[in-house]
Amino acid sequence: MKANNRESQRRIAYEAARILTELRSGDYNYACQKAADRLGLGNRRLMPNRDEIESALREQQRLFRGEDQATALQHLRSLAMEAMGALARFKPLLVGPVFDGTADRNSPIRLHLFADTSEEVIFALSDLHIPWDESQWRMKFGDGSKQTIPGFRFQADGTTIELVVLPTQGRFSKPLDPIDNRATQGATLSQLKQLDSHASPV
């Protein structure tokens, strides 16, 4: 890649990281598009990949938040473990900023759950006496299909927990990351405990 193109890509990554922080959002795709618009760089070939955006986020957090970010991440991962334990029957995977280590205290916790129907998750939340709001997610899968996936949101200790309810067979056709079309990465409860014991970002 030409040096000027590489610099443009770096600028988009840093601006996208700033937008993600400002909006308290984990929507990398939106942040990239917004950053490119702000900078007048609309060529999609200049778009940074997820690793570059995460690197920019970590650098900004290290410079401006230091220990506060590490403490917030540890707290969010602890909440995630509690939620994953309570919903263990759905084989939860932690995905997004809390998984990859770029979360701050305003970040939501996002879990992928696997169930034959979303009603199974509703019954589980009701049994746990958890008030929830319904949501939907538009996702692309490894087999090329695009689907609207049901989900739920609830609050725990002032933090939003997002549940994305994937079909059981979805465990074999993972949703794709909208930034780079790679399979979405995540951690099981046992993997998260191992990550947390190392006390460092992924």
JOSUL-V523042 format. One record per backbone hydrogen bond with DSSP energy under -0.5 kcal/mol. NH is the residue of the N-H (numbers start at 1). CO is the residue of the C=O. Records with the same first field share a line. If there is no record, write none. Layout:
NH: CO ; CO
//
This chain:
6: 2
7: 3
8: 4
9: 5
10: 6
11: 7
12: 8
13: 9
14: 10
15: 11
16: 12
17: 13
18: 14
19: 15
20: 16
21: 17
22: 18
23: 19
24: 20
25: 20
28: 26
31: 27
32: 28
33: 29
34: 30
35: 31
36: 32
37: 33
38: 34
39: 35
40: 36 ; 37
41: 36
42: 40
44: 42
46: 43
47: 44
53: 49
54: 50
55: 51
56: 52
57: 53
58: 54
59: 55
60: 56
61: 57
62: 58
63: 59
64: 60
65: 61
66: 61
68: 65
69: 66
70: 66
71: 67
72: 68
73: 69
74: 70
75: 71
76: 72
77: 73
78: 74
79: 75
80: 76
81: 77
82: 78
83: 79
84: 80
85: 81
86: 82
87: 83
88: 85
90: 87
91: 88
93: 112
94: 187
95: 93 ; 110
99: 96
100: 96
101: 97
102: 97
103: 97
107: 104
109: 160
110: 95 ; 108
111: 109 ; 162
112: 93
113: 111 ; 164
114: 90
115: 113 ; 166
120: 117
121: 117
122: 118
123: 119
124: 120
125: 121
126: 122
127: 123
128: 124
129: 126
130: 125
131: 129
133: 153
135: 151
137: 149
139: 137 ; 147
141: 145
142: 174
144: 141
147: 139
149: 137 ; 147
151: 135
152: 163
153: 133
154: 161
156: 159
159: 156
161: 154
162: 109 ; 160
163: 152
164: 111 ; 162
165: 150 ; 163
166: 113 ; 164
170: 167
171: 168
172: 169
173: 170
176: 140
177: 182
181: 177
184: 175
187: 94
192: 188
193: 189
194: 190
195: 191
196: 192
197: 193
198: 194 ; 195
199: 195 ; 196
200: 195
//
